[in-house]
Amino acid sequence: MIYKFKDYVKFFNSVTGSYLQREDTGERFEMQGVAVDIVQLIDGKRDMDGILEALCKLFGPDVDPLMIAGDLERFMGQLAEAGLVELIYDSFEEGYQQFLKERGKN
C-alpha cells in the first residue's frame, strides 16, 4: 500500500516541536519520536514495506521488526482516520501499472 498526504496537510518540524496541520480546518496533530520518522518517510512513492525497511535500518538490529510494523500499521490507521493521508495504490503492481500508463507504455 502506498499512501500520500492529502493536499491540505502540511508537516512542520522544528526545535520547538513537530506537527501535521490541516490547512482546511487549522487542526494540528502534535507528534514526537517514531511518529516523526514515519511522517518523513511518507512520500507517495514508498510502500508500507519500504517505510518499514527504512525504519528498521534507522533503529538498528536491536529493535524487533514486528514491533515496528505494528507501530507503523497503527499510526497509518490513525493518520487515515484523521483524514490526513490517502491511499493511492493498494499494491506495488497497481502502482507500477499506473506508472506505465502515465508514460504511455501500457
Backbone as JSON, one array per atom type, in Angstrom:
{
  "sequence": "MIYKFKDYVKFFNSVTGSYLQREDTGERFEMQGVAVDIVQLIDGKRDMDGILEALCKLFGPDVDPLMIAGDLERFMGQLAEAGLVELIYDSFEEGYQQFLKERGKN",
  "N": [[0.83, -1.17, 0.0], [0.51, 2.18, -0.82], [0.77, 5.35, 0.43], [-0.1, 8.85, 0.52], [0.19, 12.22, 1.68], [-2.71, 14.2, 2.08], [-3.6, 16.99, 0.02], [-4.13, 19.26, 1.54], [-2.66, 19.02, 3.86], [0.05, 19.83, 5.86], [3.41, 19.45, 6.95], [5.25, 20.27, 9.81], [8.34, 20.77, 11.26], [10.41, 21.48, 13.79], [12.76, 22.87, 16.18], [11.16, 23.42, 18.3], [9.08, 21.65, 18.17], [7.13, 19.09, 16.48], [4.6, 18.72, 14.04], [1.59, 17.89, 12.25], [-0.51, 19.73, 10.13], [-3.8, 20.48, 9.26], [-4.71, 22.39, 6.65], [-7.21, 23.09, 5.83], [-8.88, 23.1, 8.04], [-7.36, 24.02, 10.1], [-6.63, 22.44, 12.16], [-4.29, 20.92, 14.34], [-1.88, 18.32, 14.7], [0.03, 17.14, 16.99], [3.23, 15.57, 17.34], [5.76, 13.13, 18.15], [8.94, 11.41, 18.45], [8.96, 8.16, 17.0], [6.79, 8.64, 15.36], [7.34, 11.02, 14.01], [9.48, 10.16, 12.47], [8.17, 8.33, 10.8], [6.34, 9.98, 9.43], [8.1, 11.54, 7.93], [8.89, 9.69, 6.08], [6.75, 9.14, 4.46], [6.01, 9.51, 1.27], [4.5, 9.19, -0.99], [5.54, 7.51, -2.83], [6.97, 5.46, -1.7], [6.19, 2.26, -0.53], [4.38, 0.53, 2.13], [6.05, -1.54, 3.0], [8.51, -0.54, 2.21], [8.7, 1.72, 3.85], [8.74, 0.45, 6.33], [11.13, -1.01, 6.09], [13.0, 1.1, 5.94], [12.62, 2.22, 8.49], [13.45, 0.08, 10.1], [16.17, -0.01, 9.44], [16.91, 2.48, 10.42], [16.48, 2.2, 13.21], [18.02, 0.01, 13.84], [19.44, -3.33, 14.51], [18.69, -4.14, 17.06], [16.07, -3.63, 17.6], [12.87, -5.02, 17.45], [11.51, -6.01, 14.39], [8.82, -6.73, 14.08], [7.54, -5.32, 16.09], [8.0, -2.7, 15.24], [6.6, -2.81, 12.82], [3.98, -3.15, 13.77], [3.61, -0.72, 15.15], [3.84, 1.03, 13.0], [1.65, 0.27, 11.38], [-0.52, 0.87, 13.11], [-0.16, 3.65, 13.45], [-0.41, 4.59, 10.81], [-3.08, 3.95, 10.39], [-4.26, 5.72, 12.21], [-3.55, 8.16, 11.03], [-4.98, 7.97, 8.63], [-7.6, 7.79, 9.6], [-7.87, 10.32, 10.7], [-8.04, 11.77, 8.44], [-5.76, 12.61, 7.11], [-4.04, 11.33, 5.36], [-4.08, 9.62, 2.19], [-4.83, 6.65, 0.42], [-3.04, 5.78, -2.34], [-2.2, 3.74, -4.0], [-3.0, 0.36, -3.82], [-1.34, -1.74, -4.05], [2.01, -2.69, -5.03], [2.09, -3.58, -7.67], [-0.22, -2.42, -8.79], [0.5, 0.27, -8.6], [2.76, 0.28, -10.27], [1.62, -0.39, -12.73], [0.04, 1.89, -13.12], [2.05, 3.79, -13.31], [3.29, 3.0, -15.73], [1.14, 3.42, -17.47], [0.76, 6.2, -17.3], [2.98, 7.03, -18.65], [2.52, 6.2, -21.17], [3.1, 3.57, -21.85], [1.62, 1.32, -21.62]],
  "CA": [[0.0, 0.0, 0.0], [1.25, 3.43, -0.92], [-0.01, 6.49, 0.91], [0.46, 10.2, 0.43], [-0.57, 13.19, 2.45], [-3.69, 14.96, 1.33], [-3.05, 18.28, -0.39], [-4.32, 20.29, 2.56], [-1.89, 18.68, 5.05], [1.44, 20.29, 5.86], [4.24, 18.94, 8.05], [6.14, 21.26, 10.39], [9.32, 20.11, 12.12], [11.38, 22.47, 14.26], [13.3, 22.59, 17.51], [10.09, 23.57, 19.29], [8.13, 20.55, 18.07], [6.74, 18.59, 15.16], [3.17, 18.5, 13.93], [0.9, 17.97, 10.98], [-1.62, 20.68, 10.23], [-4.79, 20.52, 8.18], [-4.91, 23.78, 6.27], [-8.64, 23.34, 5.62], [-9.55, 23.3, 9.33], [-6.42, 24.59, 11.06], [-6.37, 21.45, 13.21], [-2.89, 20.48, 14.46], [-1.64, 17.0, 15.26], [1.38, 17.12, 17.55], [3.83, 14.25, 17.32], [7.15, 13.01, 18.57], [9.53, 10.08, 18.33], [8.84, 7.38, 15.77], [5.76, 9.24, 14.51], [8.03, 11.99, 13.16], [10.25, 9.37, 11.5], [7.23, 7.76, 9.83], [5.82, 11.08, 8.6], [9.14, 11.94, 6.99], [9.05, 8.64, 5.06], [5.55, 9.07, 3.61], [6.32, 10.36, 0.13], [3.67, 8.87, -2.14], [6.28, 6.59, -3.7], [7.42, 4.34, -0.89], [5.07, 1.48, 0.02], [4.49, 0.26, 3.56], [7.25, -2.36, 3.21], [9.65, 0.36, 2.09], [8.76, 2.52, 5.08], [9.17, -0.46, 7.39], [12.56, -1.3, 5.88], [13.75, 2.29, 6.33], [12.56, 2.33, 9.95], [14.3, -0.97, 10.68], [17.56, 0.44, 9.28], [17.09, 3.61, 11.32], [16.53, 1.78, 14.61], [19.05, -1.0, 14.01], [19.07, -4.72, 14.72], [18.21, -4.42, 18.41], [14.63, -3.38, 17.69], [12.08, -6.07, 16.8], [10.78, -5.54, 13.22], [7.38, -6.91, 14.27], [7.09, -4.2, 16.91], [8.0, -1.53, 14.36], [5.49, -3.0, 11.87], [2.73, -2.88, 14.49], [3.53, 0.73, 15.37], [3.6, 1.65, 11.7], [0.27, 0.0, 10.98], [-1.42, 1.65, 13.98], [-0.03, 5.08, 13.18], [-1.0, 4.87, 9.5], [-4.52, 3.91, 10.6], [-4.63, 6.97, 12.87], [-3.45, 9.23, 10.03], [-6.1, 7.81, 7.7], [-8.83, 8.11, 10.33], [-7.91, 11.77, 10.88], [-8.17, 12.39, 7.12], [-4.5, 13.26, 6.75], [-3.41, 10.61, 4.25], [-4.96, 8.86, 1.32], [-4.23, 5.51, -0.24], [-3.01, 6.0, -3.78], [-2.11, 2.43, -4.63], [-3.18, -0.7, -2.84], [-0.26, -2.71, -4.21], [3.1, -2.26, -5.9], [1.7, -3.88, -9.05], [-1.16, -1.39, -9.21], [1.29, 1.5, -8.78], [3.61, 0.12, -11.45], [0.76, -0.31, -13.92], [-0.32, 3.3, -13.28], [3.28, 4.45, -13.76], [3.42, 2.71, -17.16], [0.0, 4.06, -18.15], [1.03, 7.64, -17.37], [4.07, 7.24, -19.59], [2.08, 5.68, -22.45], [3.77, 2.3, -22.16], [0.74, 0.2, -21.32]],
  "C": [[0.88, 1.24, 0.0], [0.33, 4.58, -0.54], [0.7, 7.79, 0.57], [-0.39, 11.1, 1.3], [-1.56, 13.9, 1.55], [-3.13, 16.35, 1.08], [-3.14, 19.35, 0.69], [-3.54, 20.02, 3.85], [-0.44, 19.13, 4.87], [2.14, 19.78, 7.12], [5.18, 20.05, 8.5], [7.04, 20.54, 11.39], [10.36, 21.15, 12.51], [11.87, 22.07, 15.64], [12.23, 22.7, 18.58], [9.05, 22.47, 19.22], [7.8, 20.2, 16.63], [5.24, 18.37, 15.15], [2.74, 18.51, 12.47], [-0.24, 18.96, 11.16], [-2.49, 20.57, 8.99], [-5.04, 21.98, 7.86], [-6.39, 24.1, 6.08], [-9.38, 23.63, 6.93], [-8.67, 23.99, 10.36], [-6.04, 23.62, 12.17], [-4.91, 21.0, 13.15], [-2.82, 19.13, 15.15], [-0.18, 16.94, 15.7], [1.92, 15.69, 17.51], [5.27, 14.31, 17.79], [7.65, 11.6, 18.29], [9.35, 9.44, 16.97], [7.77, 7.95, 14.83], [6.39, 10.24, 13.53], [8.82, 11.25, 12.08], [9.34, 8.82, 10.41], [6.74, 8.85, 8.88], [6.84, 11.49, 7.55], [9.37, 10.92, 5.88], [7.85, 8.5, 4.14], [5.74, 10.05, 2.45], [5.47, 10.09, -1.11], [4.34, 7.94, -3.13], [6.67, 5.31, -2.96], [6.21, 3.59, -0.35], [5.34, 1.18, 1.49], [5.73, -0.58, 3.87], [8.51, -1.5, 3.13], [9.82, 1.24, 3.31], [9.26, 1.66, 6.23], [10.67, -0.76, 7.28], [13.42, -0.11, 6.31], [13.75, 2.48, 7.84], [13.45, 1.3, 10.62], [15.78, -0.59, 10.56], [17.86, 1.57, 10.26], [17.29, 3.17, 12.77], [17.52, 0.66, 14.88], [18.52, -2.37, 14.4], [18.53, -5.05, 16.11], [16.72, -4.22, 18.59], [13.89, -4.43, 16.86], [11.29, -5.51, 15.62], [9.26, -5.7, 13.36], [6.78, -5.79, 15.12], [6.99, -2.93, 16.06], [6.82, -1.63, 13.39], [4.15, -2.7, 12.53], [2.54, -1.4, 14.74], [3.21, 1.46, 14.08], [2.15, 1.48, 11.27], [-0.73, 0.81, 11.81], [-1.37, 3.13, 13.63], [-0.64, 5.44, 11.82], [-2.53, 4.85, 9.59], [-5.01, 5.19, 11.25], [-4.58, 8.14, 11.89], [-4.63, 9.18, 9.06], [-7.42, 8.21, 8.37], [-9.0, 9.62, 10.52], [-8.04, 12.51, 9.55], [-6.92, 13.09, 6.65], [-3.79, 12.61, 5.57], [-4.48, 9.94, 3.4], [-4.15, 7.75, 0.66], [-4.22, 5.79, -1.73], [-2.88, 4.7, -4.57], [-2.21, 1.38, -3.56], [-2.06, -1.73, -2.93], [0.82, -2.12, -5.1], [2.71, -2.45, -7.36], [0.76, -2.81, -9.59], [-0.43, -0.07, -9.48], [2.16, 1.43, -10.02], [2.8, 0.22, -12.73], [0.34, 1.14, -14.17], [0.87, 4.1, -13.8], [3.45, 4.24, -15.27], [2.34, 3.42, -17.97], [0.26, 5.56, -18.34], [2.13, 7.97, -18.38], [3.76, 6.66, -20.97], [2.71, 4.38, -22.84], [2.89, 1.1, -21.88], [-0.58, 0.39, -22.02]]
}
